[in-house]
Amino acid sequence: MGGEFEEIRDRYPNTFKTKQYLDWIEINGFELVKKIRTYFLFDNKEIAKNVFKVIYGENASNKINNRKIKHNVVIYCLFKIPQTRC
């Protein structure tokens, strides 16, 4: 949770959606394996703005100030099969 990518998509500081999703992953048997700090790197800021505008809308596009957008990634793995519910 957090990071520039989440801020651009309006998922930070309000982390409810991201937390809800991560909680669901863990409840269903997935375990955190690794956290990675990475980034998206575009040729220039205008391309970055256009890509984000198409995917996330104008509001997200207006928040981009750089061709490099930092992103936190979490990797989960399913080590056990979740119990079936009847």
N, C-alpha and C positions, 0 to 999 in steps of 0.2 A: 504494500500500500504506500501511497505517496509517490513523489517524483514528478518531474515535469510533464511526462506523458499523461499521468493521472490528472494533473492540474488542468491541462489543456482540454481534457474530456469532461471536466467538471466532476471528477470523482475524488477530488481532494480539495479542501480538508474534510468534506463530507464523504467518509469512507464506507457508508452503509452498504452500497451495492457490492463493492469489492469484498468487504468483510463477509457479507452474506454468501457470496459465491465461494470464497475460500473455506468458510465453515461447512458448506454443503460438500465440498470436495473431501474434506477430512472426515466428516460423518460417514461418507460412502467408501471409506477404506483406503483412501489415498494418503500417503505420507510425504512430507516435505523432504526433498532430496538436496536441493541447492538453491541459493539465491544468487542472482547475477545482476550486476549493474552494467548496463550497456547503453546504446543510443541508436537512434535512426540518424543517418547522415545523408542529406540531400545535396544535389549539385549547387543549389542556392536557396535562399530564403523564399523566393517566389514559388519555386516548385514545391517546397514544403507546405507553404500556405495553400496552394491549389490542391494538393493531395488531401490535406486535412479538411479542406472545405468540402470536397466531394464525399469523403467518408463520414465526417462528423458535423459538418455544417459551418456556416459563416462565423458563428460565435467562437468555435474552436480555432478556426483559421486566423481570426483577429488576435489571438493570444500568442501567435508564433512570432518570435523576434530574432530567430537564428536559423541557420540551415541544419544545426545539430540539436536533436531533441533527446534528452536523457530519458532512459526507461529502466525501471526495475522489473526483473523477470523472476518468477519463482517456478521451479520445476518439481512436479509431484510424480510419484510412482505408485501404482496399485500393487501393494505387497500381499494383501489379503482380500478375499472375496467377501463383500458385505453380506450380512445376514438377510435372508429373504423375509419379507413381511407378509403375513396372511391377512 
